[in-house]
Amino acid sequence: MSMAGAGLLAGMALGIAGYFGGFGAFVLVAALGAIGFVAGRFLDGDLDVGDFFRPRTRDRDSRRR
């Protein structure tokens, strides 16, 4: 499935949840969708868990000075 198709399905799911369930259901579906997206990227090997826990590099800090 293309990214456009996946985006279309996600948008439709959020729209249906918002219409029938209100704002709380909309936020719940959006949060679960984001968690599912990150889990899918991790299982595909496109994402490394260590990327979230590595400290920032010194190059970025030295540019601020």
N, C-alpha and C positions, 0 to 999 in steps of 0.2 A: 504494500500500500504506500502511496506517495505521501509526502509530508502535507500536501494540500488536502488530500483525502482524510488524513488523520486529524488535521485541524478542523475540517468541516464537521467530522463526527464529534469532536470534542466541543465545538461551539454549539452544535445541536443539543448535546447532552446537557450542557450548562444552561441553555435556553429553556429546555423542558424542565430542568430542576428548578430554575428560577420562577417559571410560570406556575408550576403546580405546588412547589414546596416553599416558596418564598426565599428571602435573602439567606437564611440559615442553610437551606438545602443547597443553594447556589455556591456558598462558600465551602461547604462540605465536599461537594462534587469537585470543585476546583482544587482543593487541597489534596484529595485522594488522587486526582488526575496527575498532579505534580509529583506526588510520591511514586505513582506508577511509572511515570516518565523517567524519573531518576533511577528507579529499580530496573527498568528495561534497558536503559543505557549502560548500567553497571553489568547486567547479565550479557549484553552484547559485546562487552569488552571495550566500549568507547569511553568509559569513565573509570577512574581509579579512586578508590576510597581515600587513599593517602593524599589526594589533591585537596581535600577539605581540611586536613590537619597539618599540612606543611606550613612552616613559618614563611613570612614574606622574605624575599631576597634583599640583600643589602643594596643592590643597584637602585631599587625603587626608593629606599629610604635616603640614599645619598643625593638623589635629585631634589629632594625637598629643601635641602640646606642651602 
